């Protein structure tokens, strides 16, 4: 009975289960500097990935969406049903005068559990797999170096792949900036999934936690 209750709590807390929408969901995005660059990451639930990466100095904005699949402009419902090949992803706009791609991808790895091949925390399934989408040769070089470093630290257990370029499709408006717009609901989700505890277990003092 206790196991069933815990499972129900986790399912209610799962990323994307909220149907709430808000008036500012389509808010204007921050202005991009003229020299802005783009990175593309998959870090499990895009609510968390967006929040964690936007906390990195030098990141201008992050947009929640989908990448890596074969269906054009998929809906959230299509992706979670499966069969599209997409993973929840974030398109990251960053200022290279403040942070390099090599620094950014290294920091990104500390916001996820790169040893989990089945999803992230309480979010399980193919659409929650992690990935780094290298958009050019320079990004691929830096991403492979960051993954190799992580693999040394984590004793060969890293499963997060470096993939090639992919089209990115933004998710519905109610998913954008979800953690900022729904702080209490997001805090319950994050705590229920045990994300920060797991990050500390994996990365120790390097963990990018927000508890």
Secondary structure, 3 states (H helix, E strand, C coil): CHHHHHHHHHHHHCCCCCCCCCCCCCCCCCCCCCCEEEEEEEECCHHHHHHHHHCCCCEEEEEEEEECCCCCCCCHHHHHHCCCCCEEEEEEEEECCCCCHHHHHHHHHCCCCCCCCCEECCEECHHHCEEEECCCHHHHHHHHHHHHHHHHHCCCCCCCEEECCCCEEECCHHHCCHHHHCHHHHHHHHHHHCHHHHHHHHHHHHCCCCC
